Amino acid sequence: MAQPKYRIATIGSHSALQIFKGAHDEGFETIAVCKKGSERPYKMFNAADDVITVNSYADFPKIQGQLIKKNAIVIPHGSFVTYMGYEEVERQWLKNAGFKVPLLFDRPKNIDRLVIVKFMGAEGGRGYFLAKDEKDFNKKIRPYRLKKYVIQEYIIGVPLFIHYFYSSLTNEIEIMGCDIRYESNVDSLGRISARDQIVLPKIDPSYVIVGNIPVTVRESFLPRLIEMGEKVVEVSKRLAPPGLFGPFCLETILTPEEEIFVFEISARIVAGTNPFIEGSPYTWLKYNKPMSTGRRIAIEIKNAIKMNQLKRILH
Ligand code: ATP
C-alpha cells in the first residue's frame, strides 16, 4: 500500500520556524497552528505551507480532526508543555542517572544556604526570587502566597543547556549543540555597580528569558556530556519503557570546581536550539551539511516512514 503523504505540524511559537525549515529541507509540507495575531512570522519566513488559526491554544483539540485529515505529524515543543519540572519522577530520573542535583528544601524553616524559589507553571521564570533564610523567604513570598513553589539550592556557576538527540531507530546519541540563556534582569545586573544596586530599592534578580546564545563548550567537557546523555536514555528505558526518544535537553550549572549540576530535563526540542538553524559546530562535524534539531527530527520521521517504524517514534 502506498504511504500517505505526511505533513509536519506544530504550534506557531517557540521553535516552530526551525521545525518547519527542517521539515521543508527534508521534503515535508508544513502546517502552523497559530493563536490569532501570531501568524506573521510563519508567513514572512516562508515557514508554513498552511496556517490554521485558533483563538486560544486550548482550542487545539477542536482542530485535531483537520490535522488528522491532513496526515499531520505534530511536533511538541515548549508551547505545548510550558512546565515539566520538579515532579518526583524527574528527580528520580536525574538521580538514578547519577547526576548531581541541587538540594530541595521541603519547608522554609530548613533553608540553610542561598536558595532559588521557583513557581510551578512560571513561564520564563517570572517571579522567581533568591532567599538566604526563612525570614528572607517569608518576606519575599508575600506577593505570591497562593502560588505553588519549590525551594531549591542556588548553585553558583554558569547555567549551560545541552541539546541531545537520541535515535531509537539506530540506538545512537548525538550532541546537537549547547546554549546559554540571556535572562532579564539577572544577566543585566552586572551593568549596575554594587554601590548603585544597594541604594536602588527592591532590585531582585528575575529570570525572564529574552533569548538564547550559542555556546561551544571546552572540548575536554565533551566526554562527560556524551556520557550524561547516554545515562539519561538508559535510565529512561528502565523507568518508563520504551524510554526517551528524539530531542531532549539537560539544563545544568557548571561550577568553578567543574562539577555539573543538573536542575532540569526537557524531553523535547528546546528553544536553545534556535540559534542553530544552520547547524552547530557539532552537527557540522557529524553531517557536513546544515543540520538543526528541527531537521534531525524530520530525518528521523523520514527514516521511520521508510522503515515502516513510524509507531516507534510517535506517541
Ligand atoms: P522551563 O523548562 O519550565 O521553562 P526553565 O528551563 O526556565 O524552566 P527554570 O528551572 O525555570 O528553568 O530556571 C530558570 C532560570 O533560573 C535558569 O535558566 C537559571 O538561570 C536559573 N536557575 C534555575 N535553577 C537554578 C539553581 N538551582 N541554581 C542557580 N540558578 C538556577
Residues whose N, C-alpha, C, O or C-beta is under 5 A from the ligand:
A	BS01	ATP	T82 Y83 M84 P102 I116 A122 G125 Q152 E153 Y154 I155 P159 Y207 F263 E264
